[in-house]
Amino acid sequence: MEKTNNSSQGVIDHLEEMRKRIIFMLVGWIILSIIGYCFADRLLGYLIAPLQKYQDKPYFTRPVEPFMAILKISIVSGAFLNIPNMLFQIWAFIEPALITEKEKRSFALVIWGFPIFFSAGAMFAFYVLIPFGLKFLFSFSRKVMLPLISVDSYINFILVFILALGVLFNLPVVASGLASAGIINAGMLRGKRKYAILISFIVAAVITPPDVVSQILVAIPLVLLYEISILFCYIFRY
């Protein structure tokens, strides 16, 4: 009976700790979103810079659209800024349950490597992929049609690329954690290289506009990331 009570109390304490960590993450997100709102005009001006080569300013077609655009930018920027706090709260929640040094090292690699590689992927999307994608898509106007892009559709367009590339660029981070845990190794990844190249081009074809240049611009970094993953697996091998 005593063991049952202790077990129940342990589960309650565990859930309470998780609730506390979630609250800290949400509070941080709200505060940073408010800060993002204060700079939303500047952020919007920065985000529409690639579009201004083809259209002076984005339009809106619904009265609520400007408000929703600013709100979306505020929330997303708050989420980006909140990544370090979110990762810290996840680490603080999981770390006590990690017993061995191997487990702690593996989880730490994933937690602390994520924001670095996510930022690299987001910058690649914004500075390289999006300008090329817009150039290709607008080339179909044949100088007969004029762009009339709404702010809502444009923000959605660029956020998809930024989030997708940010996640995909974390392949070496995940590989490092798995290698540190002894789940995979460099030899395994080398043996699957040809499949990885094929998958890289398939993924690039899915997330990019339907032109060869954009697909290559995404596929080549993905292949390089796979090679970096092999290197990291060797460095962080168990």
C-alpha positions as CSV (number, residue, x, y, z in Angstrom):
1,M,0.0,0.0,0.0
2,E,2.8,2.3,0.9
3,K,4.6,1.6,-2.4
4,T,1.4,2.4,-4.3
5,N,1.0,5.7,-2.4
6,N,4.6,6.6,-3.2
7,S,4.2,5.7,-6.8
8,S,1.0,7.9,-7.0
9,Q,2.7,10.8,-5.3
10,G,5.6,10.4,-7.8
11,V,3.3,10.6,-10.8
12,I,1.6,13.7,-9.3
13,D,4.9,15.4,-8.6
14,H,6.0,14.6,-12.2
15,L,2.8,16.1,-13.7
16,E,3.1,19.1,-11.5
17,E,6.7,19.7,-12.6
18,M,5.5,19.3,-16.3
19,R,2.7,21.8,-15.7
20,K,5.2,24.3,-14.2
21,R,7.5,24.0,-17.2
22,I,4.7,24.4,-19.7
23,I,3.6,27.5,-17.9
24,F,7.1,29.0,-18.0
25,M,7.2,28.3,-21.7
26,L,3.8,29.9,-22.4
27,V,4.6,32.9,-20.2
28,G,7.9,33.4,-22.0
29,W,6.1,33.1,-25.4
30,I,3.5,35.7,-24.4
31,I,6.0,38.2,-23.1
32,L,8.3,37.8,-26.1
33,S,5.3,38.0,-28.5
34,I,4.4,41.4,-26.9
35,I,7.9,42.5,-27.5
36,G,7.6,41.2,-31.0
37,Y,4.5,43.3,-31.4
38,C,6.4,46.4,-30.5
39,F,8.8,45.8,-33.4
40,A,6.2,44.3,-35.8
41,D,6.4,47.2,-38.2
42,R,10.1,46.8,-38.6
43,L,9.9,43.0,-38.8
44,L,7.2,43.3,-41.5
45,G,9.4,45.8,-43.5
46,Y,12.3,43.3,-43.2
47,L,10.2,40.3,-44.3
48,I,8.7,42.0,-47.3
49,A,12.1,43.1,-48.7
50,P,12.4,40.2,-51.1
51,L,8.9,41.0,-52.5
52,Q,9.6,44.7,-53.1
53,K,11.7,43.8,-56.1
54,Y,8.4,42.9,-57.8
55,Q,5.8,44.8,-55.9
56,D,6.2,48.0,-53.9
57,K,4.1,46.9,-50.9
58,P,1.9,43.9,-50.1
59,Y,-1.9,44.5,-50.4
60,F,-4.7,43.5,-48.2
61,T,-8.1,42.4,-49.4
62,R,-10.0,42.1,-46.1
63,P,-10.3,44.7,-43.3
64,V,-9.0,42.2,-40.7
65,E,-6.0,41.2,-42.7
66,P,-3.5,43.9,-41.5
67,F,-4.3,43.1,-37.9
68,M,-3.9,39.3,-38.5
69,A,-0.6,39.9,-40.3
70,I,0.8,41.9,-37.4
71,L,-0.5,39.4,-34.9
72,K,1.0,36.5,-36.8
73,I,4.4,38.2,-37.0
74,S,4.3,39.0,-33.3
75,I,3.4,35.4,-32.4
76,V,5.9,33.8,-34.7
77,S,8.7,36.2,-33.7
78,G,7.8,35.5,-30.0
79,A,8.0,31.8,-30.7
80,F,11.5,32.2,-32.3
81,L,12.8,34.3,-29.4
82,N,11.3,31.8,-27.0
83,I,13.3,28.8,-28.3
84,P,16.1,29.1,-25.8
85,N,13.6,29.3,-22.9
86,M,11.6,26.4,-24.3
87,L,14.7,24.3,-24.7
88,F,15.9,25.1,-21.2
89,Q,12.5,24.2,-19.7
90,I,12.6,20.9,-21.6
91,W,16.1,20.2,-20.4
92,A,15.2,21.0,-16.8
93,F,12.2,18.7,-17.0
94,I,14.0,15.7,-18.7
95,E,17.5,16.0,-17.2
96,P,16.6,14.5,-13.7
97,A,15.2,11.4,-15.4
98,L,18.5,10.8,-17.4
99,I,20.6,8.4,-15.5
100,T,23.7,7.7,-17.5
101,E,26.2,10.3,-18.8
102,K,25.6,8.9,-22.3
103,E,21.9,9.7,-22.0
104,K,22.6,13.2,-20.7
105,R,25.2,13.9,-23.5
106,S,22.9,12.6,-26.2
107,F,19.9,14.8,-25.1
108,A,22.1,17.8,-24.5
109,L,23.4,17.6,-28.1
110,V,19.9,17.7,-29.5
111,I,18.7,20.4,-27.1
112,W,21.5,22.9,-27.5
113,G,22.3,22.2,-31.1
114,F,18.7,22.8,-32.3
115,P,18.6,26.6,-32.2
116,I,22.0,27.0,-34.0
117,F,21.0,24.8,-36.9
118,F,17.4,26.0,-37.0
119,S,18.7,29.6,-37.3
120,A,21.1,28.5,-40.2
121,G,18.2,26.9,-42.0
122,A,15.9,29.9,-41.5
123,M,18.6,32.3,-42.9
124,F,19.2,30.0,-45.8
125,A,15.5,30.0,-46.6
126,F,15.1,33.8,-46.3
127,Y,18.3,34.9,-48.1
128,V,18.7,32.2,-50.7
129,L,15.6,30.1,-51.3
130,I,12.8,32.7,-51.1
131,P,14.4,35.2,-53.5
132,F,15.0,32.5,-56.1
133,G,11.5,31.1,-55.5
134,L,9.9,34.5,-56.1
135,K,12.0,35.1,-59.2
136,F,11.0,31.8,-60.7
137,L,7.3,32.1,-59.8
138,F,7.0,35.7,-61.1
139,S,8.8,34.9,-64.3
140,F,5.5,33.3,-65.4
141,S,3.9,36.7,-65.5
142,R,5.6,37.1,-68.9
143,K,5.6,40.9,-68.3
144,V,1.9,40.9,-69.0
145,M,0.5,40.2,-65.6
146,L,1.3,42.4,-62.5
147,P,1.6,41.0,-59.0
148,L,-1.0,41.8,-56.5
149,I,0.2,39.8,-53.5
150,S,-1.7,40.1,-50.2
151,V,0.2,40.4,-47.0
152,D,-1.4,37.3,-45.6
153,S,-0.6,35.0,-48.5
154,Y,3.0,36.4,-48.6
155,I,3.6,35.9,-44.8
156,N,2.3,32.4,-45.1
157,F,4.5,31.7,-48.1
158,I,7.8,32.7,-46.4
159,L,7.0,31.1,-43.1
160,V,6.5,27.7,-44.7
161,F,10.0,27.9,-46.2
162,I,11.6,29.3,-43.0
163,L,10.1,26.7,-40.7
164,A,10.7,23.8,-43.2
165,L,14.3,24.6,-43.7
166,G,14.9,25.3,-40.1
167,V,13.7,21.8,-39.2
168,L,15.5,20.1,-42.0
169,F,18.8,21.7,-41.1
170,N,18.6,19.9,-37.7
171,L,19.5,16.6,-39.4
172,P,23.1,16.7,-38.1
173,V,21.8,17.5,-34.6
174,V,19.5,14.5,-34.5
175,A,22.2,12.3,-35.9
176,S,24.6,13.5,-33.3
177,G,22.3,12.6,-30.5
178,L,21.5,9.2,-31.9
179,A,25.1,8.5,-32.5
180,S,26.0,9.5,-29.0
181,A,23.3,7.2,-27.7
182,G,24.8,4.3,-29.7
183,I,21.7,4.0,-31.9
184,I,23.4,4.8,-35.2
185,N,26.9,5.2,-36.4
186,A,28.8,6.8,-39.3
187,G,29.1,3.5,-41.1
188,M,25.4,3.0,-41.2
189,L,24.9,6.5,-42.7
190,R,27.6,5.9,-45.3
191,G,25.9,2.7,-46.4
192,K,22.6,4.6,-46.9
193,R,24.2,7.6,-48.8
194,K,22.6,6.9,-52.2
195,Y,19.1,6.6,-50.6
196,A,19.8,9.9,-48.7
197,I,20.6,11.7,-51.9
198,L,17.4,10.4,-53.6
199,I,15.3,11.4,-50.6
200,S,17.0,14.9,-50.5
201,F,15.9,15.6,-54.0
202,I,12.4,14.3,-53.3
203,V,12.1,16.5,-50.2
204,A,13.4,19.5,-52.2
205,A,10.8,18.9,-54.9
206,V,8.0,18.8,-52.3
207,I,8.9,22.0,-50.5
208,T,10.1,24.2,-53.3
209,P,8.5,25.8,-56.4
210,P,8.4,23.4,-59.4
211,D,11.7,24.5,-61.0
212,V,15.0,22.7,-61.2
213,V,17.1,25.6,-59.8
214,S,15.1,25.9,-56.5
215,Q,15.1,22.1,-56.1
216,I,18.9,22.0,-56.5
217,L,19.3,24.9,-54.1
218,V,17.6,22.9,-51.4
219,A,18.8,19.4,-52.3
220,I,22.5,20.2,-52.3
221,P,22.4,21.7,-48.8
222,L,20.4,18.6,-47.6
223,V,23.1,16.3,-49.1
224,L,25.8,18.4,-47.4
225,L,23.9,18.2,-44.1
226,Y,23.8,14.4,-44.5
227,E,27.6,14.4,-45.0
228,I,27.9,16.6,-41.9
229,S,25.7,14.1,-40.1
230,I,28.2,11.4,-40.9
231,L,31.0,13.5,-39.6
232,F,29.2,14.3,-36.4
233,C,28.3,10.6,-35.9
234,Y,32.0,9.9,-36.0
235,I,32.9,12.7,-33.7
236,F,30.1,12.0,-31.1
237,R,30.2,8.3,-31.4
238,Y,29.7,6.4,-28.2
